[in-house]
C-alpha cells in the first residue's frame, strides 16, 4: 500500500468519526499531511487504511503545471499549460482557459494526470 503514495503528491483526505483512543501501530501506513510549505507544526498523521478515512489522489508530484505540459483532468478533458500575463494557465485545444486559479482547478477537477511533460521537465 505504501508504494501508491509519494512525497509531494497532492491529496484530499476526509476524516469521519470520533476519537476513541490515541496510540501507535507499527504495521500500518501513516500519511503525514500538511500545507505546501511543509510547516511541521501544521501537519497531521493519518493511517491511510483506517475505517472512516478517505484518501483521494488530486495530482501527481509533477503538479503544478509547467508551460508546455499536457494534462488531463478527472473529467477526461485534455489541457495544455501555457503562459498568460506571466501566469501559467491551462488551456484547451480551442484556446479556452479552464480557470486562472490552478489551486481551484486542482481541487475541483481532480484527479489530474500529466500526459506529456514539457521539454523543460525532460523525459519521464
N, C-alpha and C positions, 0 to 999 in steps of 0.2 A: 504494500500500500504506500510506503514512503516514496517509492520511485515515481509516483504520479504528481508529486509536489516538488517544486524547485524554488530556491531563494529568488526573490524578485518577481514571482508570479503575482498577478492581481487576482484576488478572490473576494467573494461576498460570503460572509459567514453569518448564518442566522442561528440564534440560540433560543430555544423554547423550553422552559422548565423552571424548576425551583432548586436552589442549592440545598442539598440534603447532607452534605459532608464535604470535607476538604481532605485531599490526600494525594499520594503519588503512586503511579504504577509504572513498572519498568518495561512491560511488554506491549505498550501502546504507542501509536504515533501521535505526537502532540504538535500542533502548529502554533508558532509564536506569531501573532498578528499585531500589526501596529501601523502608524502613519508612515507615509513615504519617506519622511526624514529620519526614520528608524530611531526615534527618541525612545530609549529603553524604558523611561519612566511611564510611557503611554502604550505599553504592549500588554497583551493577554495571551495566555496559553490555553488552547483547547484540544481535547482529544478528538481527532478527526472522525473516528468511527463511533462516537458516543451517541446514544439514543437522544433524539431531540436536536442534534447538530446537523445542519445542512451546509455543505460546502459547495459553492458554485464557482466554477472557473470563469473569470471575466476575460483575462488576456494572458498570453504567454510572457515570458521575461523580455521579449522584444518590444513590448509597449513602453513608451509611446511611439507612434508612427514617426518615421523619418521621410523627408522628401524622396520620392522615387519608389517607396514601398507600395505593394498592392495587398490590401487587406480584405477579408470577408467577415461580415458581421453575423450574428446569430440568426438573422433572417434570410441569409443567403445572398445578400447584396454585396457586390464587389466594389471596392472604393480604392482610389489612388491617393496617396499622400502628396500634396502639393504645398506651395507656399503662397499665401495671400496676405499682403500688407505686413510681411515679416513674421507671420504666424503659420505654423503647419496646420493644414486643414485636410479633411478627407472629402474627395470629390468623385462623383460617379462618371461614367463614360460620356455623359451629356454635359458635363461641366457644372452640374448642380452640387452645391456643397451640402453635406449631410448636416452639419452643425459646426459652429465655430468653437464650441467648448468640447474639447476632447474628453475631459473628465465626465461630462454629462453623457456623451456618446458611449463611453466605456461602460457606465452603469446601465444605460437604457437598452443598448443593442448587443449585449453580451450573449454568448461568448465570441470573442474575436480570434481570428486565425490569420497569421501572416502567410499569405500565399506565395509572394515573391519578394525577397528582400531587395532593398535598393543597392546600387553599386557601392555606396558608402559603407554599408554593412559588410559587404563581401559575401562570399559563398557560405551557405549554412548547411 
